[in-house]
Structures are given as C-alpha cells and as structure tokens.
Amino acid sequence: MQIKPWMRATCVAFAAAVCWPAAAQAGSWCSAGKTVRFAGVTWESGSFSSEVLRFIAEKGYGCKTDTVPGSTAATETAMSRNDLQVWSEQWTGRSEIIAKAVKDGQVKLIGDTLPGGTNEGWYVPEYVVKGDAKRNIKPLAPNLVSVADLPKYKDLFEDDEEPGKGRFLNCPAGWDCERVNRRLLKVLNLEDSYTDFRPGTGAALDAAITSAYERGKPILFYYWQPAALMAKYRFVQLKMPPFDQKCWETLRADNSASQCASSYLVSHLKVGVSTPFYQAEPDLMAAYSKVSFPMDFLNKTILEMTSKKIDGETMAKQFLREHPEMWKAWVPADVAQKMQTALAGS
C-alpha cells in the first residue's frame, strides 16, 4: 500500500549510497565533493524513481549521494533550506510548504515524471458495468457511468451493516482524501443513499477491494493512480463534475463552512530540487527534466515491487538493465556509457 505525502505524514526510508569517481559532466556541486542528499521515500513509485535519479547522479555524473529520513513536512522544509537537495516525486498542488518555497525561489520543480499526471476518483470493478464472460459474470449495472447514477444502484452496493443504503468505501480517517470524499458525498446528495465506510488502514482498504474483486462482487470505492491495484485488476472510473479550483479548495480546507462539487485535482509529478543545487548542476538538471515513466509502466512496476517485495534500489537497477531504450534518451551518450559500465559491474 503506497501512501502519498498529501494523504498523511509519512516517514521515509534509509538507503545506502555508493560513490563513483567524479565525471567530467559534473558541475560545481559534485566536482567539489559535496554530497547530494535525497529525500528517502516510502511509497513504491517514489522510492523507485528516487533510486533511478540517484543512480544517474552517482554513476553518470560522479556525485556522492545520501538518503535523508524524516517526516514529510520536515523533509520539505529541509529542501527549502538546501539541507536536502532532491525529492524525486513532488505532487503539484498538494503542499503549501513547497508552493511557498517555489514562490520564494528556494526550490525548483522540474520535469514531468508521469505524463498526464495523477488520477484519483471513485471506481467500480469493470465487470460491474461490462460483465466478465471468462468468470461467468453478467453486467450488473451496464448504465452506470457517473456518480449522478449512484442513487439508482444503492441496492447493488448494499451495506450489510445498514440495510437500505449502499456502501461507499472511503479512505482511512485522517487522510486528506477521506475529508474530500466525505464532503463529496454531501454535495453530491448521496448521504441518504450511501454510508461513508472508512477502513482502519490503507492495507484494509486494499484488502476490501481485493476480496470483492476476487469474489466477483460489486464494490464502490475511492482510489488513485499510479498504484499497484490499477495494474492488477480492471476498474471503471465514474465520471464526476468538472474540476473547479474554488470548489476543490472548499473540499480540502479544514475550516470550510460550505462546499461545492469538483472532480479531483490532477497533480503532476515533478522532481523537486533545492535552488542552489539546481544552479550548480545544470547538466544533471537537464537529465532529470527528461525522466518520464508512462502510467501503465509505473502501475506495473509498483505491482511488481509490492507482490515480490522488491525495494526501490533493486527495482531501479532492474529497470536500468531491462529498459535502456527509455533511460538512454534522458542522458548524453558518454553519461549513458558510464551508467552501462556501472550496471555491468554491479
């Protein structure tokens, strides 16, 4: 279960760093022997991308690196002060600390590691709408397209603990998405039709979805991409009202007295770097700005990491060995050769 920084405060993982002789391409930071400190990231996509960026810095550009543990807020503050130089997966529009640091010129957000951005919303299994002939499941709600259709299907998603209502599977209490979904149930006039069921943990959320899917049962739930479950199973995302920035802010604000409906904000995944480091290493920054992983590829990568219990460093090296056609487009030929040599020797 991957928990993003906007969902709740997270601790970050510790990883070992490997040194490499200074490369000709290194700028004034790495050539001076300064350590590049990366934010340790616990969720799979962030851990994977962080290790890919570290490998590029170490093996391609001769940088010494380290991974810094800490809470989300503390780590973001450290980057704004240049105590930490790189955060591999910044979700735009989610952090007031980073927004202020960018505005004040302390942090740069570069690249677009997930083309098209993230995707969040309410889902049902595909077989609920289209059926599944291989599993002998007939379509249960062929006309279910939008959240506006949900009142008609409350009996399909019946809540065993509250007969007469359907069950909406929300995020665990305390997550940012739980508050947004709770308010959406109200403004979409679904409170009389559906209960707001909140699992105790992220793992419990995954377990409930997995159990229903494996048994071919209907289930209505919130989820997001990139995520492992999105590669493992087939879901249909229900249409919501168009995104409205002002309404979105009312759905998220702690002190909001009234809300209006909006679909979820699409966040773009950027590489966050401290401005001094950005200015010191222009060649490395040019490479980082090209790093990109398609959604389907990232979902499958996360699934492999979770199902096989592969850590970010191992997954990064596997990716670099198996997909040179992707990463060689990010760096100059001489840097690619250094990385290829390092991979062959590891």
C-alpha positions in Angstrom: 0.0 0.0 0.0 1.6 3.2 -1.1 0.6 6.4 0.9 1.4 9.7 -0.7 2.6 12.7 1.3 -0.7 14.6 0.8 -2.6 11.7 2.3 -0.9 11.7 5.7 2.5 12.4 7.1 5.0 9.7 6.2 8.4 8.6 7.5 11.0 8.0 4.8 13.3 5.1 4.3 17.1 4.9 4.8 19.3 3.7 1.9 23.0 3.3 1.5 24.9 5.4 -1.0 27.6 4.3 -3.4 30.4 6.6 -4.5 31.8 6.9 -8.0 34.8 8.9 -9.3 34.0 12.5 -10.4 32.8 12.7 -14.0 33.6 15.4 -16.5 29.9 16.3 -16.7 29.6 17.1 -13.0 29.0 20.8 -12.1 30.3 22.8 -9.2 28.5 20.8 -6.6 29.6 17.2 -7.4 33.0 18.1 -8.6 33.6 19.9 -5.3 32.8 16.7 -3.4 29.6 17.9 -1.9 27.1 15.1 -1.0 23.7 15.2 -2.8 21.1 14.4 -0.2 17.9 12.7 -1.5 14.6 12.5 0.4 14.0 8.9 1.4 10.6 8.0 0.1 8.5 5.1 1.4 5.8 4.7 -1.3 6.8 2.5 -4.2 6.7 4.8 -7.1 8.6 7.5 -5.2 11.2 5.0 -3.9 11.7 3.6 -7.4 12.1 7.0 -9.1 14.4 8.2 -6.3 16.8 5.3 -6.8 16.8 5.9 -10.6 17.7 9.5 -10.0 20.4 8.6 -7.5 22.0 6.1 -9.9 22.1 8.7 -12.7 23.7 11.2 -10.3 26.3 8.7 -9.0 27.2 6.6 -12.0 26.6 9.2 -14.7 27.7 12.4 -13.1 30.1 11.4 -10.4 28.1 12.6 -7.4 28.3 11.4 -3.9 24.8 10.8 -2.5 22.9 10.0 0.7 19.3 9.4 1.7 17.8 11.6 4.5 15.0 10.2 6.6 12.2 12.4 8.1 8.6 13.3 8.1 7.0 14.9 5.0 6.9 18.4 6.4 10.4 18.2 7.9 11.8 16.9 4.7 10.1 19.6 2.5 11.4 22.3 4.9 14.9 20.8 4.7 14.8 21.0 0.9 13.7 24.7 1.0 16.8 25.4 3.2 19.1 23.4 1.0 19.8 20.9 3.8 18.4 18.3 1.3 18.8 18.6 -2.5 16.4 16.2 -4.2 12.9 14.9 -3.7 12.1 12.5 -6.5 8.3 12.7 -6.6 6.6 16.0 -5.7 2.8 16.0 -6.3 2.0 19.5 -7.5 -0.8 21.4 -5.8 -0.6 19.3 -2.6 2.0 21.0 -0.4 1.8 24.6 1.0 5.4 24.3 2.1 6.7 23.5 -1.4 4.4 26.1 -3.0 5.8 28.8 -0.8 9.4 27.6 -1.3 8.9 27.7 -5.1 7.4 31.2 -4.9 10.3 32.4 -2.7 12.9 30.9 -5.1 14.2 28.3 -2.7 13.0 25.2 -4.6 12.7 24.3 -8.3 10.2 21.8 -9.7 11.5 20.2 -12.9 10.5 17.6 -15.4 7.2 15.6 -15.6 7.9 12.1 -14.4 4.3 11.0 -15.1 2.9 12.3 -18.4 -0.7 13.4 -18.0 -0.4 13.5 -14.2 -2.1 11.5 -11.4 -5.6 10.2 -11.5 -8.0 10.0 -8.5 -11.6 9.3 -8.1 -14.4 6.8 -7.5 -14.2 3.4 -9.1 -16.1 0.1 -9.5 -14.8 -3.2 -10.9 -15.1 -3.3 -14.7 -17.3 -6.5 -14.5 -20.0 -4.5 -12.7 -20.5 -2.4 -15.8 -19.4 -4.7 -18.6 -19.5 -8.2 -17.1 -16.8 -10.8 -17.5 -17.6 -13.8 -19.7 -14.5 -15.7 -18.5 -15.8 -15.6 -15.0 -19.4 -16.1 -16.0 -20.3 -12.6 -14.6 -23.1 -10.7 -16.3 -23.2 -6.9 -16.3 -24.9 -5.8 -13.1 -25.0 -2.0 -13.9 -24.5 -1.5 -17.6 -25.8 2.0 -17.4 -23.6 3.1 -14.5 -21.4 5.9 -15.9 -21.4 8.8 -13.4 -21.6 9.5 -9.7 -25.0 11.0 -10.5 -26.2 7.5 -11.3 -25.3 6.1 -8.0 -28.7 6.6 -6.1 -30.2 4.1 -8.6 -27.7 1.5 -7.6 -27.6 1.7 -3.8 -29.1 -1.8 -3.5 -26.3 -3.2 -5.8 -23.7 -1.8 -3.4 -25.7 -2.7 -0.3 -24.1 -2.1 3.1 -24.6 -5.2 5.2 -24.5 -3.1 8.4 -27.1 -0.6 7.3 -29.8 -2.1 5.1 -31.4 0.2 2.6 -28.2 2.1 1.9 -25.3 1.3 -0.4 -21.7 1.4 0.9 -19.0 3.8 -0.3 -15.5 2.6 0.7 -13.6 5.8 1.6 -10.0 6.4 2.7 -9.0 5.7 6.3 -9.8 8.5 8.7 -7.2 11.2 8.9 -6.2 11.0 5.2 -6.7 14.1 3.2 -8.8 12.1 0.7 -11.2 10.9 3.4 -12.2 14.5 4.2 -12.7 15.3 0.5 -14.8 12.2 -0.2 -16.9 12.8 2.9 -17.8 16.2 1.7 -18.4 15.0 -1.9 -21.0 12.5 -0.5 -22.8 15.5 0.9 -22.6 17.9 -2.0 -23.5 15.2 -4.5 -26.6 14.4 -2.4 -25.5 10.8 -1.7 -25.7 10.8 2.1 -29.2 9.4 2.1 -28.2 6.6 -0.3 -24.8 5.6 0.8 -22.9 5.1 4.1 -19.4 6.5 4.4 -17.4 3.5 5.3 -13.8 4.2 6.4 -11.4 1.2 6.7 -8.9 1.4 9.6 -5.7 1.4 7.4 -4.6 1.6 3.8 -3.9 -2.1 3.9 -7.5 -2.7 4.9 -8.7 -0.6 2.0 -6.7 -2.7 -0.4 -7.9 -5.9 1.3 -11.5 -5.0 0.9 -11.2 -4.1 -2.8 -9.1 -7.3 -3.5 -11.6 -9.5 -1.6 -14.6 -8.2 -3.5 -12.8 -8.4 -6.9 -11.6 -11.9 -6.4 -15.2 -13.0 -5.5 -16.7 -11.1 -8.4 -18.8 -8.9 -6.0 -19.9 -5.2 -6.6 -17.9 -2.6 -4.7 -17.8 1.2 -4.9 -14.6 2.8 -3.7 -12.1 5.7 -3.9 -8.6 5.0 -5.3 -5.8 6.7 -7.2 -3.1 6.1 -9.9 -0.2 5.3 -10.0 -0.9 2.3 -7.9 -0.4 -1.5 -7.9 -4.1 -2.4 -7.8 -4.6 -0.5 -11.0 -2.2 -2.8 -12.8 -3.5 -6.0 -11.1 -7.3 -5.5 -11.8 -9.6 -3.8 -14.2 -11.7 -0.9 -12.9 -14.0 1.7 -14.3 -13.7 5.3 -13.0 -17.1 7.1 -12.6 -17.5 10.5 -14.1 -17.6 13.4 -11.7 -18.5 17.1 -12.1 -15.7 19.0 -13.9 -12.7 20.2 -11.9 -13.3 23.6 -10.3 -10.4 25.2 -8.4 -12.6 27.1 -6.0 -14.8 24.1 -5.2 -11.7 21.9 -4.8 -10.3 24.3 -2.2 -13.5 24.2 -0.2 -13.4 20.4 -0.3 -9.9 20.3 1.2 -10.0 23.3 3.6 -10.2 22.4 7.3 -12.2 25.5 8.1 -14.5 25.4 5.1 -18.2 26.0 6.1 -19.7 25.1 2.8 -18.5 23.1 -0.2 -19.3 22.6 -3.9 -18.7 19.6 -6.2 -15.5 19.1 -8.2 -13.5 16.2 -9.5 -10.1 15.6 -8.1 -7.2 17.8 -8.9 -4.7 16.3 -11.4 -1.3 16.5 -9.8 1.8 16.5 -12.0 4.8 14.5 -10.6 7.9 16.7 -10.6 11.4 16.4 -9.3 11.9 18.8 -6.5 15.4 20.3 -6.1 16.9 23.0 -4.0 17.7 26.1 -6.0 21.4 26.1 -5.1 21.8 22.6 -6.3 19.8 23.3 -9.4 22.1 26.2 -10.3 25.2 24.2 -9.5 24.5 21.2 -11.7 22.8 22.3 -15.0 23.8 19.1 -16.9 22.3 16.8 -14.3 19.2 19.0 -14.1 18.8 18.7 -17.9 18.8 14.9 -17.5 16.4 15.0 -14.6 14.0 17.1 -16.6 13.7 14.3 -19.2 12.9 11.5 -16.7 9.5 10.1 -17.5 7.5 6.9 -16.8 4.2 6.1 -18.6 1.3 5.4 -16.2 0.8 1.8 -17.3 4.5 1.1 -16.9 4.6 2.7 -13.4 1.5 0.9 -12.3 3.1 -2.5 -13.3 6.4 -1.5 -11.7 4.6 -0.7 -8.4 2.7 -4.0 -8.6 5.9 -6.0 -9.1 7.5 -4.2 -6.2 4.6 -4.9 -3.9 3.9 -8.5 -5.0 7.5 -9.6 -5.0 8.6 -7.3 -2.1 11.3 -5.6 -4.2 12.9 -2.5 -2.8 13.4 0.7 -4.7 17.1 0.3 -5.3 16.7 -3.2 -6.6 13.8 -2.2 -8.9 15.7 0.8 -10.2 18.7 -1.4 -11.3 16.3 -3.9 -12.8 14.7 -1.1 -14.8 18.0 0.3 -15.9 19.2 -3.1 -17.1 16.0 -4.0 -18.9 14.9 -0.7 -20.4 17.9 1.2 -21.8 15.6 2.3 -24.7 13.9 4.5 -22.1 16.6 6.0 -20.0 19.3 6.5 -22.7 17.0 9.2 -24.1 17.5 11.2 -20.9 21.3 11.5 -20.8 24.1 12.2 -23.3 25.9 9.2 -24.9 29.0 9.5 -22.7 26.9 9.5 -19.5 24.9 6.6 -20.8 28.1 4.7 -21.3 29.3 5.3 -17.7 25.9 4.1 -16.4 26.0 1.0 -18.7 29.5 0.1 -17.4 28.4 0.5 -13.8 25.4 -1.7 -14.4 27.6 -4.4 -15.9 29.8 -4.4 -12.9 27.1 -4.4 -10.2 
